[in-house]
Amino acid sequence: MCGVSPVELSSGSRQYRRLNRGGDRQANAALHRIVQTRLRVHPRTQDYYEHRSKEGKTRRETVRSLKRYAAREVFHLVRTVPTVPPL
């Protein structure tokens, strides 16, 4: 829904993924700010970035995966919990 799902692309012999351009662009922008802030100040995110770069992943690919991770975290925070009516 936020436009962070991967879309398969291929260009000649190279196959890669890019972010889905559809979805809620404001939510995607918010996730982008979350990831950029985490990359500056959050040690676990910085370690993850280093790990992915050693695997040969580009910054764009790593940010895409971090945005998906952040979207899952935010979803669990804002999800409404169904209330049980009192008896």
DOZA-622787 format. One record per atom (N, C-alpha, C, O): y negated, z negated, x negated; residue in three letters. Coordinates in steps of 0.1 Angstrom, whole numbers, padded with zeros to 4 digits, always signed. Layout:
BEGIN
YZXala;...
This chain:
BEGIN
+0012+0000-0008met;+0000+0000+0000met;-0013+0000-0009met;-0023+0005-0004met;-0012-0005-0021cys;-0024-0006-0029cys;-0025+0006-0039cys;-0035+0007-0046cys;-0016+0015-0038gly;-0016+0027-0047gly;-0011+0024-0061gly;-0016+0031-0070gly;-0002+0015-0062val;+0003+0012-0076val;+0018+0016-0077val;+0024+0013-0087val;+0023+0022-0067ser;+0037+0027-0068ser;+0037+0039-0078ser;+0028+0047-0078ser;+0048+0040-0086pro;+0049+0052-0095pro;+0052+0064-0088pro;+0060+0064-0078pro;+0046+0075-0092val;+0049+0089-0087val;+0055+0097-0099val;+0048+0098-0109val;+0067+0103-0097glu;+0073+0111-0108glu;+0065+0123-0110glu;+0061+0130-0101glu;+0062+0127-0123leu;+0055+0139-0126leu;+0063+0145-0138leu;+0069+0138-0146leu;+0061+0158-0139ser;+0067+0165-0151ser;+0058+0176-0155ser;+0052+0183-0147ser;+0056+0178-0168ser;+0048+0188-0173ser;+0056+0195-0185ser;+0056+0190-0196ser;+0062+0206-0181gly;+0071+0212-0192gly;+0083+0204-0195gly;+0091+0201-0187gly;+0083+0199-0208ser;+0095+0192-0212ser;+0092+0177-0211ser;+0101+0169-0213ser;+0080+0173-0208arg;+0077+0158-0207arg;+0077+0154-0192arg;+0072+0160-0183arg;+0084+0143-0190gln;+0085+0136-0177gln;+0079+0123-0178gln;+0082+0115-0187gln;+0070+0119-0169tyr;+0064+0106-0169tyr;+0060+0103-0154tyr;+0062+0110-0145tyr;+0054+0091-0153arg;+0050+0086-0140arg;+0035+0084-0140arg;+0029+0080-0151arg;+0029+0085-0129arg;+0015+0081-0127arg;+0014+0072-0115arg;+0023+0071-0107arg;+0002+0066-0113leu;+0000+0058-0101leu;-0002+0067-0089leu;-0007+0078-0090leu;+0003+0062-0078asn;+0001+0069-0065asn;-0014+0068-0062asn;-0020+0058-0062asn;-0020+0080-0059arg;-0034+0080-0056arg;-0037+0076-0041arg;-0049+0074-0038arg;-0027+0074-0033gly;-0029+0070-0020gly;-0031+0055-0019gly;-0030+0048-0029gly;-0032+0050-0007gly;-0033+0036-0005gly;-0047+0030-0005gly;-0057+0038-0005gly;-0048+0017-0005asp;-0061+0010-0004asp;-0067+0010-0018asp;-0063+0003-0027asp;-0078+0018-0019arg;-0084+0019-0032arg;-0091+0006-0037arg;-0092+0003-0048arg;-0097-0001-0027gln;-0103-0014-0030gln;-0093-0024-0035gln;-0096-0032-0045gln;-0081-0024-0029ala;-0071-0033-0034ala;-0066-0029-0048ala;-0064-0038-0056ala;-0065-0016-0050asn;-0061-0011-0063asn;-0072-0015-0074asn;-0069-0019-0085asn;-0085-0014-0070ala;-0095-0018-0079ala;-0095-0033-0082ala;-0097-0037-0094ala;-0092-0041-0072ala;-0090-0056-0074ala;-0079-0059-0084ala;-0080-0067-0093ala;-0067-0052-0082leu;-0056-0054-0091leu;-0060-0049-0105leu;-0055-0056-0115leu;-0067-0039-0106his;-0072-0034-0120his;-0080-0045-0127his;-0078-0048-0138his;-0089-0051-0119arg;-0097-0062-0125arg;-0088-0074-0129arg;-0091-0080-0139arg;-0078-0077-0121ile;-0069-0088-0124ile;-0062-0085-0137ile;-0061-0094-0146ile;-0057-0073-0138val;-0049-0070-0150val;-0058-0070-0162val;-0054-0075-0173val;-0070-0064-0161gln;-0079-0064-0173gln;-0083-0078-0177gln;-0084-0080-0189gln;-0085-0086-0168thr;-0089-0100-0171thr;-0077-0107-0178thr;-0079-0114-0188thr;-0065-0105-0172arg;-0053-0111-0178arg;-0051-0106-0192arg;-0047-0114-0201arg;-0053-0093-0195leu;-0051-0088-0208leu;-0060-0095-0218leu;-0057-0095-0230leu;-0072-0099-0214arg;-0081-0105-0223arg;-0078-0120-0225arg;-0080-0125-0236arg;-0074-0128-0215val;-0073-0142-0216val;-0059-0148-0214val;-0058-0160-0217val;-0050-0141-0208his;-0037-0147-0204his;-0026-0145-0215his;-0022-0133-0217his;-0022-0155-0222pro;-0012-0153-0233pro;+0001-0146-0230pro;+0005-0137-0237pro;+0007-0149-0218arg;+0019-0143-0214arg;+0017-0128-0212arg;+0026-0120-0215arg;+0006-0124-0206thr;+0003-0110-0204thr;+0001-0103-0217thr;+0005-0092-0218thr;-0006-0109-0226gln;-0008-0103-0239gln;+0005-0101-0246gln;+0007-0091-0253gln;+0014-0111-0245asp;+0027-0110-0252asp;+0035-0098-0245asp;+0042-0091-0252asp;+0034-0097-0232tyr;+0041-0086-0225tyr;+0036-0073-0230tyr;+0043-0063-0232tyr;+0022-0072-0231tyr;+0016-0059-0236tyr;+0021-0056-0250tyr;+0024-0044-0252tyr;+0022-0066-0259glu;+0027-0063-0272glu;+0041-0058-0272glu;+0045-0049-0279glu;+0049-0065-0264his;+0063-0061-0263his;+0065-0047-0258his;+0073-0039-0263his;+0057-0043-0248arg;+0058-0030-0242arg;+0053-0019-0252arg;+0058-0008-0253arg;+0043-0023-0260ser;+0038-0013-0270ser;+0047-0011-0281ser;+0048+0000-0287ser;+0055-0021-0284lys;+0065-0020-0295lys;+0077-0011-0290lys;+0084-0005-0298lys;+0079-0010-0276glu;+0089-0002-0271glu;+0084+0013-0270glu;+0092+0022-0267glu;+0071+0015-0274gly;+0066+0029-0274gly;+0059+0032-0261gly;+0056+0044-0259gly;+0056+0023-0252lys;+0049+0026-0240lys;+0034+0027-0242lys;+0029+0020-0251lys;+0028+0035-0235thr;+0013+0036-0236thr;+0006+0025-0229thr;+0012+0018-0221thr;-0007+0024-0231arg;-0015+0014-0224arg;-0015+0016-0209arg;-0014+0007-0201arg;-0016+0029-0206arg;-0016+0033-0191arg;-0003+0029-0184arg;-0003+0024-0173arg;+0008+0031-0191glu;+0021+0028-0185glu;+0022+0012-0184glu;+0028+0007-0174glu;+0018+0005-0194thr;+0019-0009-0193thr;+0009-0015-0183thr;+0013-0024-0175thr;-0003-0010-0181val;-0012-0015-0171val;-0006-0012-0157val;-0007-0020-0148val;+0001+0000-0155arg;+0007+0003-0143arg;+0018-0007-0139arg;+0018-0011-0127arg;+0026-0011-0148ser;+0036-0021-0145ser;+0030-0035-0143ser;+0035-0042-0134ser;+0020-0038-0150leu;+0013-0051-0148leu;+0006-0051-0134leu;+0006-0062-0128leu;+0001-0040-0129lys;-0005-0039-0116lys;+0005-0041-0105lys;+0003-0048-0095lys;+0017-0036-0107arg;+0028-0038-0097arg;+0032-0053-0097arg;+0034-0058-0087arg;+0033-0059-0109tyr;+0036-0073-0110tyr;+0026-0082-0103tyr;+0029-0091-0096tyr;+0013-0078-0106ala;+0002-0086-0100ala;+0002-0084-0084ala;-0001-0094-0077ala;+0005-0072-0080ala;+0005-0070-0065ala;+0016-0078-0059ala;+0014-0083-0048ala;+0028-0080-0065arg;+0038-0088-0060arg;+0033-0103-0059arg;+0036-0110-0049arg;+0027-0108-0069glu;+0022-0121-0070glu;+0011-0124-0059glu;+0012-0134-0052glu;+0002-0114-0058val;-0009-0116-0048val;-0003-0115-0034val;-0008-0123-0025val;+0007-0106-0031phe;+0013-0105-0018phe;+0019-0119-0014phe;+0017-0123-0002phe;+0026-0125-0023his;+0032-0138-0020his;+0021-0149-0017his;+0024-0159-0010his;+0009-0148-0023leu;-0001-0157-0021leu;-0008-0155-0008leu;-0012-0165-0001leu;-0010-0143-0003val;-0018-0141+0009val;-0009-0138+0021val;-0014-0137+0032val;+0004-0138+0019arg;+0013-0136+0030arg;+0012-0147+0040arg;+0012-0159+0036arg;+0011-0144+0053thr;+0010-0154+0063thr;+0024-0160+0066thr;+0034-0152+0067thr;+0025-0173+0066val;+0038-0179+0069val;+0039-0181+0084val;+0030-0187+0090val;+0050-0176+0090pro;+0052-0178+0104pro;+0053-0193+0108pro;+0060-0200+0101pro;+0046-0196+0118thr;+0046-0210+0122thr;+0056-0212+0133thr;+0058-0203+0142thr;+0063-0223+0134val;+0073-0226+0144val;+0066-0234+0155val;+0059-0244+0152val;+0067-0229+0167pro;+0060-0237+0178pro;+0066-0250+0180pro;+0078-0252+0179pro;+0058-0261+0182pro;+0063-0274+0184pro;+0072-0275+0197pro;+0069-0268+0206pro;+0081-0284+0196leu;+0090-0285+0208leu;+0085-0295+0218leu;+0091-0297+0228leu;
